[in-house]
Amino acid sequence: MSPTFRSQIETAAARFAKSVIQAVRGASLADILAETEGAPENRGPGRPRKIEPSAAPTAVPPVVKRGRGRPNTILLGNVSAAVVFVKSNPGASGGVIRRVLGIHRESLKRTMNRAVETGLLRREGEKRKSTYWPV
């Protein structure tokens, strides 16, 4: 790069930066917030995207986490919710199902095993690479 071309670029960049700073200083806080309202949220490197609650199926009743001493009907509710979700999202992993439906990690194992045992879903892969498909 020739020295004159480099100096032209540096001069143009300095002018641009100066005009941007003047524009920001002259704007009101309301104007700045109005411009940045639609800006994407910074999640940091390598962090997964948030799954919106609207991605969950609407026909499924709310899923209740199953704890010790809870009736088996809650597990069956989780199974039906998982089956409905997998039918609308074939090939979903257990982690996605758990996050979208709000099922506790340990309860997810029982839920998905019950769905596979009863023939409602099919599992492909092993351990953390498992994906679930409708039958």
N, C-alpha and C positions, 0 to 999 in steps of 0.2 A: 504494500500500500504506500502510495507516495505521501510525503509529508503535507502537501497542500490539501490532498483529499481528506486525510485524517483530521487536519485542523478544521476543514469545512464541516465534517461530521460532528466534531466536538463542539463547535460553535452553535450548530443547529440544535444539538442535544441540550446545551446550556440554555439557549433561548426557550426551548420547549419546557424544560424543567421550571424556569423562572415564571413562565406564563401559567403553568399548572398551579404553582404555589400562590400566585396572585389570585387566581380564580377561587382556590380553596379559602384563602383568607377573606375574600369578599363575600363568600356564601354564608347563609345562615345555617344553624344547626339543623333546622327543619329541612332545608334543601338537601343537605348532605345525607341525612337519614332517609329521605325520600328516594335518593339515588341508590343507596346501598341496601334498601329493604329486600330486594330480590336476589341479593348476592348469595352464592352457595355457602353452606356452613363448612368451616374448615375442620376436617376430621383428623388430620394428621396423616403421615405416611403409613400405608399398610392397614389402615383401619377399615372394617367392612362398612358398607352403606347401611343406614338405618332402614329397617323394614317398617313401612307405614302401617298403622292399624287398619287402614282401608284395604290392605292386601288380604286380610283375613276374610273368609267367606261370611256373608251376612246371614245366611240361613242357619248357621250353627249357633246353639246357645252358648253363653259365656262358659269358658272352661275353668273349672275349679281345681287348684292344686290338691293333690291327694297326699295326706299325711297319715301318720299312724292312727289306727282306729277309725279311719273314715270308711263309709260304706262302699261297697263294690260298685254301686251305681255311678259314682264319680269316675271310676276307671272306665266304665262303659261309655260314659259321656265323652271322655277324652278320646276313646277309640273311634267313636262316630265322628267327632270333630276332625280327627286326623285323617280318617278315610275320605271325608268330604274335601278336605284341603288337598290331599294327594290326588284325588280325581281331577281337581281343577289345576293342579301343578304337578304333573307326572315327573318322576325323577328327582323329587325333592329330597334333600338330605335330612337327617334327624335334627341337626342343629337349626336348620331353617324352620322345620315344623315346630320345634320347641319354642323358638323365639316368637314366631307369629301367633301361635296358640297360647303362649304363656304357661306351658306345662313345665313343671320342675324336672331337672335333669334325670333324677332317679326314677321319677314317675314315667318319664318318656320311655325308658327301657321296657317297663311292664306294659305300657300302652301299645308300643309298636310290636312287641312279642305277641301280645294277645291278638292284634290285628292280623299278623302273619299266620299265627296258629289257627285262627278261625277261617282263613282263606279269603279275607277281605282285601289284603294287600300282598304284594310280592316284594321280597328284599333281594337286592343285588349288591354284591360286594361284601366286604368283611369289616367289622369294627367301625372305625371312623369314616371309612370310605363307603359305607352303606348308603344306598339310595332306595327309595320306596316307589313302587309302581302299582297302579290299580290292576285288579285281576279281571 
